Amino acid sequence: MSADVTVIEHPLIDALLTQIRSVDTGCHTFRINLHTISRLMAFEITRDLPSREIEITTPLATASGSELVRSVVMIPIMRAGTGMLNGIIDIIPDAKVGHIGMARDEATCLPTTYYCKLPEGINEADVLLIDPMLATGHSAAAAASLVKEHGGRNIRFVCLVACPEGIEHFCGEHPDIPVYTASIDKELDEKSYIIPGLGDAGDRYFDTE
């Protein structure tokens, strides 16, 4: 199996990601940097969205332009996915937004779903499934299955940091879904946290423990 994974490389993304990896970076800077990284990543993630030519009238003349063929639906996996959503939505302000809530069982490291609310018309939309960390890949894979069960077809998975174990599991379950990330880190530790990673993205974003 060949995993469809795009690592989005850019010096600004690298510098901002380095800052939020640091244990010395506080919540305020973490939030701002995560929003900015997400906006920068959005340009590459959406580069090949299908569009069509249209004609408009400017104040001075008619002109040819373009519009997206399909609507965009963004689905963050709560809680942590909300942070990246808040950045990307600045680039796609008319996108519809759904939510999938998942909690990790700390004993088994497997996810349980506690909430799922998705917009209508998801079967005809381009879907961005969002979670900052692709660690074991179980939560992302389970969320992707839910989106498919609701009719989603054109799906892209967006994360900030991934690891080989998570990529292998997710792409094994969903080889049809491309993965976009800013970094592929070394490995998981014994508690299934990404190393070197950046800690718990949800806790750092919401300033909780």
Secondary structure, 3 states (H helix, E strand, C coil): CCCCEEECCCHHHHHHHHHHHCCCCCHHHHHHHHHHHHHHHHHHHCCCCCEEEEEEECCCCEEEEEEECCCEEEEEEECCHHHHHHHHCCCCCCCEECEEEEEECCCCCCEEEEEEECCCCHHHCEEEEECCEECCCHHHHHHHHHHHHCCCCEEEEECCEECHHHHHHHHHHCCCCCEEECEECCEECCCCCEECCCCCHHHHHHCCC
